[in-house]
């Protein structure tokens, strides 16, 4: 099994998928709800069964797998071309990036996957402090961007703010009869974007409005 396939394997459980590794051809077959939805080849190619043959849930699972593979390819490529830090205390990490006195690195933890972190360089640049460690590459990349100032904090919306925005959009979509067809489409597009960032809001009543027969409009 290749390093990419090993990393994909670690992500499948959180998506609700079942992996089956085929030793003879080196392929990683992925099932969801008892049906094979795709195969990940040793070179990273994905053989997709096809949307017309799968349920909506199975297609959504495939989209999540496809996204994870793109992320994995990104950090594996960055790691392979990076050099170890020459900074005391983090020499076992490879340097992925640096900006404004903040460095970003990765460490291959073998069977545990890759660990990522960003640090503030100490005065003189010989040491590092305040490491922000995680096995989540996307989180760590965003943390580096914020800590280093590559992204302004007031330009970032928190998950809680996105949840509140989703509630407001759901209310507007379901209860504002004055919306034009174009405006309804724009509201729907915004909700879809939030669902991509926070998949748990889509079918969770805690983040939607409903009509109570006795009490009128209520927030779940």
N, C-alpha and C positions, 0 to 999 in steps of 0.2 A: 504494500500500500504506500502510495506517495505521501509526501508531507502535506500536500494540499488536501488529499482525500482524508487524511487523519484529522485535519482541522475541520473539514466539513462534517465528519463523523461526530465531532464534539458538539456541533451546533444542532444536529438533527433532533435530539431529544426535546429541546425547548420548543421546537416547531411541531412536535407531535408525530414525527416520522420514524419509521423503522428501517434500519440499514441492513443490507445483505451484500457482503463482499464476495465477489466471484474471483477466486484465486487464478483459475486458468487464463482468463483474459484481462485480469487486473482492473475490473470495473466495480464500482460501488453502486449497487441498485438501491433505490429509495422508494419505500412504500408509505402510503398514507391511507389509513382506514382500510387496510387490506388490499389496496390496489397499487401497483407499481406506477409511479408518476414520472420518474426520470432515472437516468443512469449517468453517473459522473465517471468519466474515463480517466485514465492515469495522467493524461496530458492536460486535464482540466476542462475538456470539452463536455458539454451537457447534451445528452440525447433526451429530448422532451417527448412524452407520449402524445401530446396534442390536446388542446383545450376542449375540442368537441367530444373527446372520449372520457373526460373527467368531470367530476362534480365541481360546483363553485368552490367548495372548501378545499378540494384537492388542487385546483388551479391556484388558489391563494397560497397554499403551502408551497407549491412550486415557485411562485414569485418570491417568497421569503428565502427559499433555498438559493435561487438565482442571485438575490441580493447578497446573501452571505458569501457566496463564491466570489463575487466581485470584490467584496471587502477583504477576503482572505488572500486573493491574488495580489491586492494592493500592498498589504503589509508583508507578505512573503517576498515580493519583489524588492520592496524597500529594505527589508532586513538583509537579503542576500547581497545587496550592493553597498551596505553600510559597514563602517569600521567600528571596532570597540572604542569606548570612551577612554581618554587618557586622564580622566578626572578621578581623583581618589574616592574610593567607596562605591563607584558604579562602573568599574572596569569590565564587569561581566555583562554589561548591557552594550548594545550597539547603538550608535548615534543615528537617529532618523532625521532630526531637524534641530535647529537652534535659531532663536530670535530674541533680541532685547534682554539678554541675560538669562533666558530660560531655555533649557535643553529638553529634548524629547527622545526617548530611547525604548528599545525592546530587548527582551531576553528570552531565548528559547529554553523552556522549562521541560523539554522532552515530552513524556507522556501526559503532562499537565497542560501542554499548549504553550502559548506565548504570553508573557506578562509585559505590560507597557507602563510607562511612567513619565512624568515631566518633573523637573527639578529647577530650583533657582540656583544659579551658580553663586558660590561664595565670593567674597572680595578677593580679587586677584585671579579668579577663575580656576583655582586649583582644587576646589571641592564643590559638593552639591548638597543642597538641603531642602527640606519640605517636599519629599517625594510624594507623588499622588499615584499610587499603584492600582492597577486594574488589569483584569484579563479581557476587558472589553475594549477593543481597538477604537471603535467609533467614539465611545465616551472619552477615552484618553486623548484622542486627537482634538476633540472639542475643548477638553480641559487645557491642553497645551495652547490652543489658539486664544483662549480667554486669559490664561495666566501670563502669556507673553505680550498681550495687547494686539495680536494680529486681528482679533475681533473685539469690538467694543462691547462691554457688558450690557450697556443700555440698548444694544441692537439685538439682544438675545431674549427670546420668550421662554419662560420656564414651562415645565410640564403642567404645573398647576394652572398657569395662565392659559395654556392651550386647552385644558379641560374646561375652564370657565368659558372660553371663547366658543368651544364646541357646543356647550349648553345654549349659549345665546344664539348661535347659528341654527341649532335645531328648533328653538322656539320661533325664530323668525321664519324659517322654512314652513313650519307646520301651522302658524297662526297669523301670519301677515298676508292678508288677501290682496293687498295693494301692490305686491311685487310683480314686476313684469316678467315675461318669459326669460329674458336675458338675465335679469337679476336673480331669478330662481336658479338658473344655471351657474351663476357665479358663486352663489351661496353653496350649492352642491359641490362645486370644485374645491372651495375652501375646506369643506367638511372632509372631502376625500384626502386632501393634503394632510389634514390633522390625523386622519385614520392611518395614513402611512407612517406618520411619526409616532402615534400612540395607538397601535392596533386594538388595544383593550377597550377603547371607547365606542367602537362601532356597534356592538350588540349588547352593551352594558346599560341597563336602564338608569344607573346612577348618573349618567352623563347625557340623558335625554329628558325632554318634557313629555308629559302625558296628560290626557284629559280624564279627570275623575268625574263620574256621573253626578255625584252628590255635591262636591265642593268646587266644581269648575276646574280651572287650570291649576295644576300643582307641579312642583319641582320634585322629581324623585331623588 
